Amino acid sequence: MYSLPVYDDERIEKVNDRIRLIQKVGGLAYGTDAYMLAAFVRPQPRARAAELGSGTGIVSLFCAEREKLGHIWAIEIHPGLAGVGRRNILLNGFEDRITQLCADIRDIKPGVLGGSLDVVFSNPPYMPTGQGKRCARDIKNIARHEVSGRIADFCEAAARLLRQGGIFYVVWRPDRLVDLITSLRQNRLEPKRMTFIYPDVTSPPSVVLTEARLGAAPSLRLTPPLVLYRDGPAVRPRVMTGRAAEVYDTCLL
């Protein structure tokens, strides 16, 4: 691992035994959504992949740590976040598995990435512009609100970058599920597998994970729901590791 600078507006956090993460102070911290998306990605050790809206790079780092994909392009529009993501790649020694690219997902073409991809994954902004509380920091606004791309833009980008039969993985909010499915089908991305995530047994689902395939025939498999905290919301660790991580992977595949 590299010894890299951490600036006054940043902090470094130990995620698990292998991953350390530089994050912006006041920026949007990673959460269980990032971990669940990485767990939802099926292992394809030779696949060429891209993450759309990679932020500080945590989902790509999780996928690289578990050797799920061959090589990942981490695409982020915000120069500051892309810079943090690049340092996180070096910090964790994954420069041979992840390449950081500062670019707008609405403009990126397959040729820039060396051709069409096998896999694309994304944890896109959930909130439309004009809804929810506007954040004072641009970094949080980009992460939470669709100021740099709507869900339709992320689906269009995935379809543009994927080869025929390639897979798009996305984590999304159940209350906007219609927007997701509409955008997927408008871009020839057919939903094939979907998992609803519940915070606990008394709450409605908070997250939905979807796997879609470019140019596939209709046929959707709804997996058994996954309940994160069976004992209620009193104690909720940010990210599961160790044996819990193995259980998550087993449930989500």
GUMI-732599 format. One line per field, with one value per residue: residue number from 1; y, x, z of N, C-alpha, C in turn. Coordinates in Angstrom, 3 decimals, m for minus. Atoms other than C-alpha are relative to their C-alpha. Example, Ala and Ser with C-alpha at 12.3 -4.5 7.8 and 13.67 -1.06 7.14 Angstrom:
<pts>
nr <- c(1,2)
n.north <- c(m1.190,m1.190)
n.east <- c(0.890,m0.820)
n.up <- c(0.000,m0.060)
ca.north <- c(m4.500,m1.060)
ca.east <- c(12.300,13.670)
ca.up <- c(7.800,7.140)
c.north <- c(1.200,1.090)
c.east <- c(0.900,m0.770)
c.up <- c(0.000,0.730)
</pts>
This chain:
<pts>
nr <- c(1,2,3,4,5,6,7,8,9,10,11,12,13,14,15,16,17,18,19,20,21,22,23,24,25,26,27,28,29,30,31,32,33,34,35,36,37,38,39,40,41,42,43,44,45,46,47,48,49,50,51,52,53,54,55,56,57,58,59,60,61,62,63,64,65,66,67,68,69,70,71,72,73,74,75,76,77,78,79,80,81,82,83,84,85,86,87,88,89,90,91,92,93,94,95,96,97,98,99,100,101,102,103,104,105,106,107,108,109,110,111,112,113,114,115,116,117,118,119,120,121,122,123,124,125,126,127,128,129,130,131,132,133,134,135,136,137,138,139,140,141,142,143,144,145,146,147,148,149,150,151,152,153,154,155,156,157,158,159,160,161,162,163,164,165,166,167,168,169,170,171,172,173,174,175,176,177,178,179,180,181,182,183,184,185,186,187,188,189,190,191,192,193,194,195,196,197,198,199,200,201,202,203,204,205,206,207,208,209,210,211,212,213,214,215,216,217,218,219,220,221,222,223,224,225,226,227,228,229,230,231,232,233,234,235,236,237,238,239,240,241,242,243,244,245,246,247,248,249,250,251,252,253)
n.north <- c(m1.193,m1.242,m1.041,m1.127,m1.125,m0.205,m1.437,m0.483,0.234,1.429,0.926,1.354,0.937,1.423,0.607,1.375,0.384,m0.257,m1.267,m1.290,m0.915,m1.448,m0.619,m1.419,m0.382,m0.664,0.648,1.073,1.210,1.237,0.726,1.394,0.087,0.305,1.382,0.919,0.015,0.812,1.397,0.420,0.239,1.385,0.124,0.224,m0.419,m0.513,m1.014,m1.407,m0.624,m1.419,m0.537,m1.317,m0.826,0.814,m0.701,0.290,1.279,1.093,1.198,0.599,0.585,1.255,0.992,0.372,0.762,1.376,0.495,0.336,m0.440,m0.055,m1.379,m0.932,m1.436,m0.759,m1.249,m0.993,m1.307,m1.051,0.133,0.245,1.389,0.856,m0.025,0.854,1.373,0.427,0.269,1.219,1.130,0.161,0.299,1.398,0.857,0.584,m0.715,0.954,0.511,m1.117,m1.222,m1.129,m0.890,m1.142,m0.211,m0.022,1.282,m0.271,m0.211,0.999,0.949,1.240,m0.086,m0.557,1.091,1.127,0.833,0.297,0.631,1.150,m0.335,m1.377,m0.063,m1.389,m0.445,m1.366,m0.867,0.476,m1.048,m0.977,m1.373,m0.687,0.767,0.197,m1.138,m0.264,m0.016,m1.180,0.404,0.551,1.436,0.705,m0.191,0.907,1.375,0.269,m0.500,0.294,m1.224,0.358,1.149,0.671,1.452,0.297,m0.226,1.101,1.186,m0.214,0.156,1.432,0.670,m0.451,0.559,1.458,0.877,0.730,1.014,m0.491,m0.115,m1.252,0.131,m1.319,m0.067,m1.075,m0.144,0.636,m0.949,m0.461,1.208,m0.154,m0.780,0.866,1.020,m0.703,m0.416,1.194,0.544,m0.963,0.157,1.420,0.690,0.763,0.463,1.454,0.432,m1.144,0.321,m1.090,m0.013,m0.575,m0.329,0.956,0.723,m0.847,m1.152,0.274,0.069,m1.284,0.086,1.102,0.317,0.527,0.444,m0.047,0.481,m0.709,0.776,1.288,0.192,m0.223,1.093,m0.590,0.832,m0.711,0.838,m0.224,m1.279,0.042,m0.855,m0.307,0.008,0.740,m0.398,m1.380,m1.036,m0.586,0.002,0.251,m0.296,m0.573,0.997,1.326,0.651,1.333,0.992,m0.698,m0.283,1.232,0.235,m0.946,0.440,1.192,m0.374,m0.910,0.604)
n.east <- c(0.830,m0.732,0.193,0.496,0.429,1.394,0.061,0.720,1.445,0.181,m0.324,m0.239,0.778,m0.197,1.279,m0.120,m1.401,m0.797,0.316,0.056,0.702,m0.075,1.295,0.111,0.750,1.224,0.505,0.962,m0.704,0.528,0.887,0.258,0.347,m1.229,m0.384,0.970,m0.188,m1.185,0.346,0.979,m0.695,m0.437,m1.413,m0.425,m1.392,m0.639,0.867,m0.355,1.145,m0.069,0.935,0.487,0.154,m0.732,m0.280,m1.331,m0.436,0.142,0.586,m1.051,m0.992,0.560,m0.018,m1.398,m0.469,0.508,m0.383,1.235,m0.063,m1.371,m0.475,1.109,m0.139,0.794,0.312,0.551,0.032,m0.533,m1.466,m0.497,0.278,m0.821,m1.347,0.018,0.102,m1.298,m0.880,0.469,m0.486,m1.417,m0.122,0.343,m0.784,0.838,m0.194,0.002,1.363,0.943,m0.492,0.875,0.234,0.868,0.780,1.458,0.517,0.889,m0.810,m1.050,0.200,m0.751,m1.360,m0.867,m0.261,m0.589,1.032,1.194,m0.262,0.809,0.761,0.059,0.747,0.166,0.809,0.237,0.780,1.381,1.008,0.101,m0.293,1.180,0.570,m0.886,m0.791,m1.189,m1.208,m0.846,m1.194,0.288,m0.281,1.183,1.083,m0.228,0.190,1.384,0.991,m0.292,m0.482,m0.963,0.521,1.180,m0.100,0.046,m1.341,m0.858,0.383,m0.442,m1.458,m0.296,0.308,m0.976,m1.313,0.024,0.170,1.262,m0.001,m0.706,0.833,0.032,0.441,0.323,0.718,0.969,1.034,1.257,1.064,m0.228,m0.254,0.597,m0.949,m1.119,0.393,0.285,m1.269,m0.691,0.612,m0.184,m1.371,m0.195,m0.549,1.116,m0.216,m0.049,m0.073,0.286,0.031,0.415,m0.717,0.798,m0.805,0.369,1.224,1.178,m0.097,0.080,m1.330,m0.691,m0.893,0.213,m1.139,0.497,m0.915,0.638,m0.884,0.243,0.540,0.536,1.448,0.633,0.076,m0.535,m0.011,m0.020,m0.629,0.542,m0.440,m1.084,0.216,m1.341,m0.140,1.158,0.293,0.462,m0.938,m0.761,m1.433,m0.149,m1.331,0.036,m0.338,m0.232,m1.226,m0.185,1.045,1.192,m0.220,0.238,1.437,0.577,m0.301,0.796,1.408,0.242,m0.308)
n.up <- c(0.000,0.113,m1.004,0.777,m0.840,m0.377,m0.181,m1.180,0.150,0.232,m1.074,0.490,m0.812,0.252,0.339,m0.461,m0.167,1.199,0.654,m0.672,0.890,m0.172,0.250,m0.265,m1.195,0.424,1.207,m0.256,m0.416,0.570,m0.915,0.344,1.419,0.740,m0.282,0.586,1.442,0.273,m0.267,0.998,1.264,0.139,0.373,1.379,m0.218,1.211,0.599,0.079,m0.670,m0.362,m0.990,0.383,m1.189,m0.982,m1.245,m0.541,0.548,m0.948,0.592,0.836,m0.901,m0.501,1.076,0.246,m1.158,0.107,1.332,0.704,1.384,0.493,m0.115,m0.224,0.219,m0.972,0.710,m0.928,0.645,m0.870,m0.028,m1.352,m0.357,0.854,m0.564,m1.189,0.467,0.537,m1.150,m0.674,0.786,m0.319,m1.424,m0.233,0.876,1.038,1.260,1.114,0.175,0.130,0.622,m0.278,1.129,m0.294,1.219,m0.113,0.492,1.130,1.198,0.166,1.097,m0.217,0.493,m1.048,m0.935,0.729,0.606,m0.800,m1.291,m0.420,m1.209,m0.505,m1.262,m0.438,m1.132,0.477,m0.896,m0.121,m0.145,1.087,m0.384,m0.513,m1.106,m1.138,m0.463,0.806,m0.809,0.212,0.736,1.316,0.001,m0.488,0.955,1.117,m0.460,m0.415,0.943,1.397,0.642,1.039,0.716,m0.537,0.111,1.430,0.541,m0.438,0.774,1.378,0.002,m0.152,1.264,0.987,m0.299,m0.088,1.160,0.000,m1.049,m1.181,m1.205,m0.758,m1.388,m0.550,m1.275,0.225,m1.016,0.406,0.343,1.376,0.779,1.329,0.799,0.348,0.975,1.247,0.605,0.454,1.211,1.090,0.487,0.342,m1.158,m0.551,m1.376,m0.094,m1.403,m0.864,m1.438,m0.873,m1.277,m1.086,m1.176,m1.046,0.350,m0.164,0.898,1.436,0.602,0.146,1.147,0.932,0.856,1.272,1.053,1.312,1.070,1.248,1.106,m0.438,0.035,m1.303,m0.971,m1.232,m1.206,m1.280,m1.015,m1.341,m0.562,m0.973,m1.160,m0.489,m1.463,m0.489,m1.377,m0.037,0.417,m1.111,0.287,1.423,0.510,1.340,1.010,m0.541,0.448,m0.542,0.241,0.476,1.421,0.738,m0.004,0.943,1.359,0.286,0.134,1.115,1.302)
ca.north <- c(0.000,3.588,6.378,9.203,12.690,13.278,16.942,19.121,18.585,14.811,11.863,8.278,5.378,1.671,m0.118,m3.692,m5.686,m4.853,m1.534,1.962,4.886,8.577,10.616,14.302,15.758,16.801,14.703,11.925,8.922,5.462,3.201,m0.247,0.578,0.478,m2.808,m4.430,m3.379,m4.891,m8.088,m8.225,m8.229,m11.784,m12.941,m12.633,m12.601,m11.812,m9.201,m5.667,m3.360,0.234,1.965,4.981,7.752,6.115,8.854,7.956,4.501,2.295,m0.051,m0.588,m1.214,m3.854,m5.586,m5.492,m6.786,m9.882,m10.270,m10.240,m8.507,m8.392,m4.624,m1.718,1.816,4.076,7.035,10.157,13.635,15.668,16.401,16.487,13.124,11.614,12.733,11.094,7.956,7.854,8.095,5.379,3.065,3.661,3.537,0.044,m1.251,m1.820,0.247,m2.918,m3.650,m0.181,2.850,6.215,8.439,11.934,12.209,12.793,9.473,11.148,11.675,8.666,6.361,2.716,3.652,5.632,2.428,0.241,m1.111,m2.427,m3.756,m6.936,m5.315,m1.867,m1.084,2.051,3.555,6.637,9.681,8.779,12.171,14.335,17.944,20.100,17.343,16.933,19.263,20.890,20.362,23.258,21.286,20.504,17.061,16.025,17.538,15.515,12.348,12.743,14.658,14.076,17.279,15.462,12.820,11.271,7.553,7.573,8.967,6.242,3.528,5.059,5.222,1.594,0.453,2.505,0.981,m2.638,m5.350,m7.284,m9.511,m7.405,m6.870,m3.676,m3.748,m0.853,m0.040,2.170,3.361,1.307,4.424,5.253,1.710,2.614,5.232,2.634,m0.091,2.399,3.724,0.236,m0.938,2.260,1.383,m2.338,m3.331,m6.112,m6.628,m10.235,m10.373,m8.142,m8.183,m5.974,m4.998,m4.351,m2.494,m4.768,m6.971,m4.100,m1.643,m1.364,m2.002,0.781,m0.409,m2.494,m4.157,m4.903,m6.867,m6.117,m7.602,m5.732,m7.176,m10.042,m11.491,m10.652,m12.897,m11.442,m13.447,m11.897,m13.310,m13.816,m10.474,m9.685,m8.282,m6.482,m6.234,m8.882,m7.504,m4.026,m0.724,m0.233,m1.181,m0.902,m1.202,0.717,m2.167,m5.884,m7.824,m11.327,m14.028,m11.487,m10.549,m14.180,m14.449,m11.284,m12.562,m15.888,m14.234,m11.732,m14.046)
ca.east <- c(0.000,1.052,1.584,m0.530,m1.434,m4.670,m5.674,m7.298,m10.796,m10.388,m10.231,m9.063,m11.180,m10.498,m13.349,m12.224,m9.008,m7.962,m9.569,m8.851,m10.838,m10.019,m13.218,m14.078,m15.106,m18.735,m19.063,m21.607,m20.307,m20.638,m23.295,m24.788,m26.050,m22.466,m21.746,m24.964,m24.363,m20.869,m22.277,m25.008,m22.487,m21.921,m18.283,m16.927,m13.168,m12.317,m15.012,m14.263,m16.429,m17.245,m18.793,m20.947,m20.692,m17.968,m17.535,m14.636,m14.555,m15.834,m17.974,m15.164,m12.772,m15.098,m15.380,m11.604,m10.961,m13.065,m11.669,m15.195,m14.225,m11.190,m10.725,m12.937,m13.170,m14.328,m16.090,m16.801,m17.802,m16.630,m12.873,m12.401,m14.095,m12.299,m9.016,m9.943,m10.956,m7.603,m5.740,m7.973,m7.025,m3.335,m3.787,m5.252,m2.916,m5.597,m4.082,m3.756,m7.506,m9.155,m8.621,m10.045,m11.602,m13.001,m15.811,m19.538,m21.368,m23.702,m20.808,m18.525,m18.111,m16.934,m13.836,m12.458,m12.588,m11.049,m14.334,m17.673,m17.886,m19.191,m20.496,m21.614,m22.709,m23.923,m25.222,m26.768,m28.312,m31.765,m33.471,m34.792,m33.635,m36.025,m36.931,m35.519,m33.170,m30.523,m27.005,m24.606,m21.749,m21.753,m20.287,m23.347,m25.740,m24.176,m24.273,m27.892,m29.680,m29.904,m28.014,m25.424,m27.672,m31.104,m31.734,m32.609,m29.130,m27.453,m29.442,m28.673,m24.958,m24.959,m26.627,m24.158,m21.129,m22.260,m21.868,m24.967,m25.876,m23.823,m25.088,m26.075,m26.307,m27.994,m29.129,m32.213,m35.118,m38.331,m40.526,m38.959,m38.962,m41.286,m38.774,m36.002,m37.875,m39.151,m35.631,m34.170,m36.651,m36.359,m32.662,m33.116,m31.982,m34.279,m34.595,m33.624,m33.074,m34.339,m33.844,m35.701,m33.779,m35.633,m34.076,m35.937,m39.031,m41.377,m40.317,m41.064,m38.181,m35.600,m33.508,m33.977,m31.110,m31.627,m29.672,m30.574,m29.188,m28.819,m31.047,m32.413,m35.909,m38.408,m38.115,m37.704,m36.676,m37.604,m35.268,m36.325,m36.206,m33.195,m33.763,m30.675,m31.359,m33.657,m33.397,m34.643,m32.919,m31.183,m27.676,m26.768,m23.144,m22.302,m20.740,m20.794,m17.543,m16.279,m18.935,m21.740,m20.208,m20.286,m23.947,m24.815,m23.062,m24.869,m28.267,m27.813,m26.501)
ca.up <- c(0.000,m0.689,1.831,0.421,1.685,3.562,3.468,6.146,4.704,4.594,6.931,6.546,7.768,8.108,6.354,6.959,7.259,3.696,2.744,4.018,2.641,2.287,2.541,2.412,5.789,5.356,2.219,1.837,3.786,2.285,3.760,3.475,m0.040,m1.306,0.419,m0.804,m4.400,m4.330,m2.814,m5.484,m8.350,m9.554,m9.808,m13.361,m12.777,m16.412,m17.006,m18.139,m16.037,m15.151,m12.175,m13.067,m10.471,m8.402,m5.788,m3.514,m5.094,m2.280,m4.441,m6.941,m4.049,m2.581,m5.970,m6.479,m2.959,m3.676,m7.214,m8.637,m11.892,m14.143,m14.533,m13.434,m14.805,m11.941,m13.627,m11.547,m12.759,m9.729,m10.013,m6.244,m5.713,m8.694,m7.123,m3.831,m5.700,m7.477,m4.153,m2.651,m5.504,m4.804,m1.035,m1.269,m3.964,m6.621,m9.441,m11.552,m11.165,m11.116,m13.361,m12.260,m14.918,m14.342,m16.901,m17.369,m17.696,m20.193,m22.618,m22.138,m25.151,m25.228,m27.224,m24.307,m22.247,m24.922,m26.254,m24.991,m21.441,m19.857,m16.656,m15.518,m11.946,m10.191,m6.974,m8.618,m6.922,m5.640,m5.363,m8.204,m8.227,m6.230,m3.768,m0.274,1.553,m0.619,0.766,1.201,m0.369,m4.100,m3.374,m1.371,m3.913,m6.725,m4.628,m3.476,m6.242,m9.985,m10.851,m12.993,m14.474,m13.968,m13.635,m17.347,m18.071,m16.020,m17.809,m21.206,m20.323,m19.188,m22.420,m24.486,m22.757,m22.560,m25.160,m26.216,m23.263,m20.840,m17.292,m15.454,m11.641,m9.841,m6.298,m6.093,m3.950,m3.985,m4.103,m7.500,m8.841,m11.740,m12.919,m12.851,m14.740,m17.324,m17.914,m18.146,m20.772,m22.790,m23.153,m23.948,m20.462,m19.309,m15.524,m14.737,m10.958,m8.153,m4.368,m1.898,1.247,4.508,7.471,9.892,10.005,10.899,8.166,4.436,2.019,1.902,m1.047,m4.167,m6.030,m9.723,m12.317,m15.941,m19.162,m22.452,m25.183,m23.071,m23.260,m20.471,m17.405,m13.916,m10.841,m7.501,m4.853,m1.230,0.619,2.773,6.282,7.552,11.273,12.665,16.205,15.220,14.577,17.941,16.798,13.116,12.019,8.835,6.926,7.611,7.427,8.143,8.521,8.032,4.684,3.572,4.543,2.584,m0.511,m0.266,0.129,m2.686,m5.405)
c.north <- c(1.254,0.885,1.270,1.117,m0.051,1.461,0.392,m0.262,m1.460,m0.798,m1.365,m0.981,m1.431,m0.636,m1.451,m0.342,0.379,1.399,1.167,1.016,1.447,0.577,1.490,0.226,0.796,m0.541,m1.102,m1.290,m1.222,m0.702,m1.420,m0.164,m0.409,m1.449,m0.978,m0.072,m0.871,m1.483,m0.566,m0.333,m1.446,m0.052,m0.308,0.442,0.551,1.156,1.377,0.784,1.491,0.281,1.408,0.814,m0.646,0.709,m0.242,m1.395,m1.225,m1.262,m0.703,m0.663,m1.331,m1.089,m0.465,m0.855,m1.467,m0.619,m0.432,0.292,0.108,1.374,0.930,1.408,0.705,1.400,0.947,1.397,1.091,m0.146,m0.296,m1.435,m0.969,m0.048,m0.847,m1.465,m0.537,m0.316,m1.248,m1.257,m0.285,m0.430,m1.484,m0.974,m0.657,0.670,m0.928,m0.528,1.108,1.174,1.119,0.886,1.100,0.365,0.016,m1.295,0.197,0.136,m1.143,m1.005,m1.255,0.080,0.540,m1.090,m1.230,m0.946,m0.275,m0.842,m1.193,0.356,1.501,m0.047,1.427,0.100,1.466,0.852,m0.403,1.097,0.912,1.389,0.674,m0.740,m0.164,1.266,0.158,0.125,1.218,m0.332,m0.643,m1.511,m0.787,0.141,m0.961,m1.439,m0.322,0.346,m0.211,1.252,m0.308,m1.255,m0.630,m1.508,m0.416,0.171,m1.138,m1.276,0.134,m0.185,m1.473,m0.742,0.361,m0.689,m1.521,m0.670,m0.629,m1.133,0.421,0.331,1.365,m0.287,1.392,m0.153,1.257,0.025,m0.622,0.984,0.595,m1.188,0.107,0.788,m0.866,m0.988,0.639,0.372,m1.191,m0.476,0.960,m0.123,m1.460,m0.780,m0.710,m0.454,m1.519,m0.515,1.231,m0.480,1.244,m0.151,0.731,0.346,m0.967,m0.569,0.858,1.142,m0.407,m0.051,1.388,0.051,m1.151,m0.137,m0.665,m0.371,m0.020,m0.403,0.672,m0.959,m1.332,m0.049,0.227,m1.266,0.480,m0.979,0.899,m0.944,0.159,1.332,m0.206,1.014,0.233,m0.203,m0.645,0.378,1.453,0.981,0.528,0.113,m0.384,0.359,0.482,m1.064,m1.327,m0.590,m1.426,m0.933,0.659,0.309,m1.234,m0.286,0.925,m0.459,m1.192,0.351,0.785,m0.627,m0.850)
c.east <- c(0.872,m0.265,m0.365,m0.478,m1.486,m0.116,m0.905,m1.502,m0.321,0.286,0.247,m0.656,0.355,m1.354,m0.053,1.489,0.869,m0.176,0.037,m0.536,0.232,m1.356,0.071,m0.797,m1.229,m0.560,m0.969,0.755,m0.624,m0.872,m0.209,m0.400,1.212,0.403,m0.940,0.133,1.202,m0.287,m0.925,0.654,0.494,1.485,0.162,1.463,0.713,m0.766,0.656,m1.219,0.219,m1.000,m0.369,m0.290,0.676,0.286,1.418,0.479,m0.288,m0.573,1.019,1.065,m0.497,0.072,1.422,0.543,m0.390,0.260,m1.226,0.087,1.449,0.610,m1.202,0.440,m0.925,m0.213,m0.733,0.118,0.673,1.519,0.558,m0.215,0.817,1.434,0.114,m0.059,1.319,0.971,m0.436,0.438,1.459,0.196,m0.216,0.687,m0.784,0.194,0.072,m1.405,m1.027,0.712,m1.001,m0.107,m0.962,m0.746,m1.486,m0.546,m0.919,0.763,0.950,m0.371,0.843,1.451,0.977,0.430,0.588,m1.005,m1.159,0.351,m0.924,m0.969,0.066,m0.782,m0.032,m0.855,m0.330,m0.733,m1.467,m1.055,m0.028,0.391,m1.299,m0.694,1.019,0.774,1.249,1.202,0.846,1.205,m0.386,0.197,m1.226,m1.166,0.123,m0.285,m1.466,m1.036,0.460,0.456,0.971,m0.431,m1.177,0.175,m0.071,1.365,0.947,m0.325,0.455,1.504,0.391,m0.224,1.024,1.343,0.045,m0.015,m1.383,0.080,0.738,m0.966,0.173,m0.563,m0.243,m0.722,m0.865,m1.026,m1.305,m1.092,0.177,0.267,m0.572,0.936,1.164,m0.396,m0.317,1.287,0.786,m0.568,0.125,1.396,0.369,0.697,m1.155,0.307,m0.091,m0.010,m0.174,m0.111,m0.415,0.689,m0.845,0.909,m0.239,m1.364,m1.255,m0.060,m0.218,1.402,0.593,0.853,m0.457,1.231,m0.523,1.161,m0.772,1.006,m0.380,m0.489,m0.603,m1.515,m0.590,m0.053,0.674,m0.107,0.082,0.589,m0.728,0.510,1.114,m0.276,1.354,0.145,m1.229,m0.381,m0.428,1.124,0.914,1.499,0.196,1.422,m0.078,0.223,0.283,1.292,0.030,m1.127,m1.271,0.114,m0.276,m1.497,m0.685,0.219,m0.849,m1.452,m0.258,0.264,m1.154)
c.up <- c(0.000,1.218,m0.751,0.914,0.299,0.415,1.167,m0.082,m0.254,1.261,m0.627,0.962,m0.384,m0.212,0.470,0.062,m1.191,m0.572,0.984,m0.988,0.410,m0.371,0.304,1.282,m0.444,m1.293,0.381,0.312,m0.674,1.034,m0.461,m1.463,m0.824,0.212,m0.687,m1.515,m0.374,0.219,m1.067,m1.345,m0.032,m0.385,m1.493,m0.080,m1.228,m0.636,0.006,0.464,0.202,1.102,m0.423,1.253,1.189,1.314,0.476,m0.363,0.829,m0.647,m0.885,0.865,0.569,m1.068,m0.298,1.131,m0.124,m1.371,m0.804,m1.490,m0.438,0.131,0.037,m0.359,0.991,m0.568,0.943,m0.624,0.828,0.110,1.382,0.435,m0.842,0.506,1.252,m0.408,m0.529,1.135,0.755,m0.749,0.338,1.449,0.283,m0.954,m1.118,m1.355,m1.209,m0.304,m0.230,m0.655,0.245,m1.236,0.423,m1.283,0.342,m0.604,m1.199,m1.312,m0.320,m1.085,0.242,m0.443,1.014,0.979,m0.696,m0.611,0.946,1.219,0.242,1.117,0.239,1.305,0.504,1.251,m0.282,1.026,m0.021,m0.164,m1.219,0.498,0.428,1.112,1.107,0.322,m0.850,0.929,m0.343,m0.855,m1.328,m0.033,0.455,m0.970,m1.174,0.400,0.278,m1.055,m1.442,m0.767,m1.134,m0.757,0.723,m0.135,m1.465,m0.643,0.388,m0.771,m1.448,m0.114,0.112,m1.308,m1.073,0.185,m0.056,m1.377,0.068,1.023,1.252,1.131,0.661,1.382,0.566,1.331,m0.043,1.121,m0.467,m0.401,m1.393,m0.936,m1.416,m0.911,m0.466,m1.100,m1.356,m0.723,m0.514,m1.339,m1.188,m0.616,m0.242,1.113,0.709,1.422,0.087,1.441,0.876,1.443,0.775,1.358,1.035,1.177,1.153,m0.362,0.095,m1.013,m1.451,m0.599,m0.194,m1.255,m0.889,m0.893,m1.265,m0.916,m1.305,m1.064,m1.322,m1.085,0.389,m0.160,1.397,0.841,1.272,1.159,1.227,1.042,1.333,0.551,1.014,1.101,0.663,1.502,0.614,1.432,0.100,m0.236,1.086,m0.305,m1.455,m0.454,m1.437,m1.062,0.675,m0.568,0.543,m0.359,m0.529,m1.489,m0.834,m0.099,m0.999,m1.425,m0.391,m0.257,m1.276,m1.349,m0.505)
</pts>
